[in-house]
């Protein structure tokens, strides 16, 4: 399943303005698409690379919707994974955006700014009570009023620990670190006991780590970044000290770095973060290790990864489109989807589903429950405005600070300045 973490490219967003939509009404000034009226007529649904693996599931959802509303005919469009963002923007620019479209928050942002998505906070107010707050918040964008998507399915991260390595090198896997201070302390113990052959820490900080440290990453209007604060300096300083002390692999700052999940799977580090079903994939990649892994809640506020569906503000059949979006994301349909693949539902009504809320007694079952229990408090820790180019700048400057090539304040100031330049392009 797809959980994009980078916003659309500047060039792609400019496609909207270049096709005569640059003067589109802002969402605050445009009328909300009315969701009232009879649910009849034709309506289109676009998904992202769900055929053929989930054809039976999606077709079943459509069939049951058409049965519930006999006067409705649903046209299902499924686009390939490659080039989906460009496809959506092309549809938007040509006025052919489907009535209901699968849009993760970063894809929805430029369309919402152009007034092309319905604000469900106005067109379907009742919906706001049905979904977990983090899922709805993902479709609230800086500088805009409203909610521009229905959360469809979610995921989050938990901490995974190699219990065997921890026990071997003086740590208690039943008492894993619960914050950065404890992580550094236990990393030092493991380094000393293993003679520097095994690491606990194996990744550099990201913007989400700053958010968890109380740093405001972006201004309320979404027009500038604000993460060059004393609190952010303190976070980078802690990581620089840990790196200098040898608590992380030397190549963690290079482009050749394999990544902490890969090193964890290879048994070279004792900690990684991953989704709630990571142990299932680990059982395939390293069967002997999978039984030795224990999990714990993510540090601070858990990260939230969101997929959703949005309704076109220009739909000719808003009542049917709204009903379809609600149907696709209903508790029963979301739960059925989550039983088929490694995702979690976004509805509050799913909280008591034992499939997610009760462990089967295995370490994988425990991790899934930990992840699911985290969802009500999980949030998107990085603004959707942080696209690939901005992310690259931030990573470069963070690496420079941690390596000692610049002070943390210098690196953060440079990162903010360059990110602001890219944001304004």
Phi, psi and omega in degrees: 000154189256131174227077183300142182242003179238143181285168179295153181292156178302317181299322180292320180294322180296339177303325181297309180294325183290346181253026173088012182254005183297337181256019180300148178300143175288155181303327183292335183257345183273147180292143177288139175297128183286129178262007181275169180104174181287144179270090181217173174086188183271144178210143183250144178234126178244126176246171187243101172056049176259346175271146356269353189302321184244025180302312182299319181295307183297318180296326177295320177297317180295315181300318181290328176293316179293330176289321179293322180239087187302338181272008184255142173234120183259128172260120181262123174247130176236121182263148177298158180295318182289128175076018184296319181300314179296323179298314181298316181293325176296317177298317181297317182292330182265002179076022182243023177298129180301163181297318179231125186229135173292111181225114168294163186305320183291333176282327182286331186308304183296329178289321177296320180295334179268006179072026186259357179241143179290138174275105184290344174293341178252320185274339184211061187305324183299334183296332186297339180273352190263343187245154178297145188299321180299323179294318177293319181300331179296338180253016168257123188247143180304133178086355180237147171265139175121175177233123192246028175186154172265122175301134183254299176215156192229166166206165177209175180254153167231167176275139175239137185233136175277098186300324181296313179296320181297313180297320182297331186240036166087014180244155180257108181295345176282348179230064181289165178302145179245357179199178184296319180300314180291326178298314180294319180298313180287331176296324179293317179298314182295321178298314182294316183290330182266000182067028178079012183271339182229144180244154169260307177280135181208029173210152177272163182289158177232179180300327178298327177293325177292318177303317180290342177269008178089013181276131174278113188280326185221151178293160183298330181273359177072017185256354179202158178263151188223024189269013175266071183243165177302324179295322177291321176302317181297321179296311181296324178298320179297317179292323179296318179296319179295320179295316180297328181281353179084026181271358178226154177301144182297328184275008181297339182263359185261164178290343181273359184298130186286336182104145186290331179294320179293317179295325177295315180298328179277356179079020182264340175227160188253007180214140170209167172245145180192175181291173187293345181250021184301322184296329177296317178288326178297325179297336177275317185281326180210078186304326183287335181277326189311317181291346185266005186260137173239160184235162174208164181299146177300151178295139174063219177281124181294146176286149179241131176246128193232137164239145181211179174236142179239151178259133178295132176291346181253015178301138177278354181222065187296329180296313179291323180296316179295317179298321179293317179299319178293324181293313179301323185259017179292157181306315183293317182289324176294317180298319179298321178295315182293338175287342183266340186206176189274069177223173177232147178286158184254005183266145178296329182294344181278353188302327183266004181294116184297338177301328180257328190265350180234131180281150175273007178095351177272164178294328176293319177295321178297318180295320180297317179295319178301315180296314183296319180294339180279341189300321181300334180254357182289149180217156170288114187274347180239130180302146180294343178291346181280094178274187185299317183294317179293318179301320180297317179299314181299315180298318180298314183289324176296318178297320180297318180294316184290328178283346182092007180286345176205158174289160179299321179296316179298315181296318180292319178298317179295317180299316180295316181298314181290323178295321177296320178300314180294323181295326183274350182293000000 
